[in-house]
Amino acid sequence: MTTARKFKVSVSLDADLLGVVDGLAASEGTTRSAVMERWLHQVSRKAAVARLEEDTAAYYASLGSAERQDDASWAAAAAAAARQLVIDEGPRNPIPKARSRRIHRR
């Protein structure tokens, strides 16, 4: 497994924010860099999700009437197929468990 190459950078932070970073690093037993890297990854993922949502909304807004009708048909077919799925519900007619016989001692 290859480790991602890291680069050293210099940033300036507000004293209160640095206190939060230091407090988290201390409570987690990690470094400032690890805390800030995790935060940046989270913000980056949120931004990517927001872009995807915006692109998806723009795509659906750009559809013509025939394309919307086709999309609605596909959605209805997928919903009908999904209703037929049985996931994590176990067997519909489970085999009854044998009763255990306990010996009561007094």
For each residue, the residues with C-beta under 8 A, 3 or more apart:
1:
2:
3:
4:
5:
6:
7:
8:
9:
10:
11: 36
12:
13: 17 18 21
14: 17 18
15: 18 19
16: 19 20
17: 13 14 20 21
18: 13 14 15 21 22
19: 15 16 22 23
20: 16 17 23 24
21: 13 17 18 24 25 32 35 36
22: 18 19 25 26 32
23: 19 20 26 27
24: 20 21 27 28 35
25: 21 22 28 30 31 32 34 35
26: 22 23 29
27: 23 24
28: 24 25 34 35
29: 26
30: 25 34 35
31: 25 34 35
32: 21 22 25 35 36
33: 36 37
34: 25 28 30 31 37 38
35: 21 24 25 28 30 31 32 38 39
36: 11 21 32 33 39 40
37: 33 34 40 41
38: 34 35 41 42
39: 35 36 42 43
40: 36 37 43 44
41: 37 38 44 45
42: 38 39 45 46
43: 39 40 46 47
44: 40 41 47 48
45: 41 42 48 49
46: 42 43 49 50
47: 43 44 50 51
48: 44 45 51 52
49: 45 46 52 53
50: 46 47 53 54
51: 47 48 54 55
52: 48 49 55 56
53: 49 50 56 57
54: 50 51 57 58
55: 51 52 58 59
56: 52 53 59 60
57: 53 54 60 61
58: 54 55 61 62
59: 55 56 62 63
60: 56 57 63 71
61: 57 58
62: 58 59
63: 59 60 67 68 71
64: 67 68
65: 68 69
66: 69 70
67: 63 64 70 71
68: 63 64 65 71 72
69: 65 66 72 73
70: 66 67 73 74
71: 60 63 67 68 74 75
72: 68 69 75 76
73: 69 70 76 77
74: 70 71 77 78
75: 71 72 78 79
76: 72 73 79 80
77: 73 74 80 81
78: 74 75 81 82
79: 75 76 82 83
80: 76 77 83 84
81: 77 78 84 85
82: 78 79 85
83: 79 80
84: 80 81
85: 81 82
86: 89 92
87:
88:
89: 86 92
90: 94
91: 94 95
92: 86 89
93:
94: 90 91
95: 91
96:
97:
98:
99:
100:
101:
102:
103:
104:
105:
106:
